[in-house]
């Protein structure tokens, strides 16, 4: 099964956060469905998120979580990205 790189944006009080996840699925349609299900429970405290285009809103439109992109990748490419963005090079 292929791996898919899922990019999710979270917007709260005009502050934009980016989240990256890896989903293994049969195809892009299945990966999108899994991502949407994941996003529905992104904020555990809100039991009734509102469905919006490409995502959900939480706390009466205070927080918006959207699927920004989805693309096929490999676990190695995804790991390289994570290491690059979460490594501080002191040299």
C-alpha positions as CSV (number, residue, x, y, z in Angstrom):
1,X,0.0,0.0,0.0
2,X,1.3,3.5,-0.8
3,X,2.0,6.2,1.8
4,X,0.4,9.6,1.6
5,X,1.7,12.8,3.1
6,X,-1.2,14.7,4.6
7,X,-0.8,18.4,5.3
8,X,-3.3,19.9,7.7
9,X,-3.7,23.6,8.6
10,X,-5.1,24.8,11.9
11,X,-6.2,28.4,12.2
12,X,-7.0,30.0,15.5
13,X,-7.3,33.8,16.1
14,X,-5.5,34.4,12.7
15,X,-2.6,32.2,13.8
16,X,-1.9,29.5,11.2
17,X,-0.2,26.2,12.2
18,X,0.8,23.5,9.9
19,X,0.7,19.8,10.8
20,X,2.1,16.9,8.8
21,X,1.0,13.3,9.0
22,X,1.7,10.1,7.1
23,X,-1.2,7.8,6.2
24,X,-0.9,4.4,4.5
25,X,-3.9,3.6,2.3
26,X,-4.9,1.8,-0.8
27,X,-5.4,5.0,-2.8
28,X,-5.7,8.8,-2.4
29,X,-9.5,8.6,-1.9
30,X,-9.0,6.2,1.1
31,X,-6.3,8.4,2.5
32,X,-8.5,11.5,2.2
33,X,-11.3,9.7,4.0
34,X,-8.9,8.7,6.8
35,X,-7.6,12.2,7.1
36,X,-11.1,13.7,7.3
37,X,-12.0,11.2,10.0
38,X,-8.8,12.1,11.9
39,X,-9.6,15.8,11.6
40,X,-13.1,15.3,12.9
41,X,-11.5,14.4,16.3
42,X,-8.6,16.8,16.0
43,X,-9.8,18.8,19.1
44,X,-11.0,16.2,21.6
45,X,-12.9,18.7,23.8
46,X,-15.4,19.7,21.1
47,X,-17.8,16.8,20.7
48,X,-19.8,18.5,17.9
49,X,-17.4,19.9,15.2
50,X,-19.0,21.5,12.2
51,X,-18.2,20.1,8.8
52,X,-16.7,22.8,6.4
53,X,-15.1,22.6,3.0
54,X,-12.0,20.3,3.4
55,X,-12.2,20.1,7.1
56,X,-14.0,21.0,10.4
57,X,-14.5,24.0,12.6
58,X,-14.4,23.7,16.4
59,X,-15.8,25.8,19.3
60,X,-18.3,27.7,17.2
61,X,-15.9,28.7,14.4
62,X,-13.0,29.6,16.8
63,X,-10.7,27.0,15.3
64,X,-10.6,25.8,11.7
65,X,-8.8,22.6,10.7
66,X,-8.5,21.9,7.0
67,X,-6.9,19.4,4.7
68,X,-4.3,21.5,2.9
69,X,-2.9,18.9,0.6
70,X,-2.4,15.2,0.1
71,X,0.3,13.5,-2.0
72,X,1.9,10.2,-2.4
73,X,5.3,9.8,-0.8
74,X,7.5,7.3,1.0
75,X,8.3,6.8,4.6
76,X,11.9,7.8,4.0
77,X,11.0,11.1,2.3
78,X,8.6,11.9,5.1
79,X,11.3,11.1,7.8
80,X,13.8,13.3,5.9
81,X,11.4,16.2,6.1
82,X,10.7,15.7,9.8
83,X,14.5,15.5,10.6
84,X,15.1,18.6,8.5
85,X,12.4,20.6,10.2
86,X,13.0,19.4,13.8
87,X,16.8,19.4,13.8
88,X,18.9,22.3,15.1
89,X,22.2,22.4,13.4
90,X,24.8,24.2,15.6
91,X,27.7,23.9,13.2
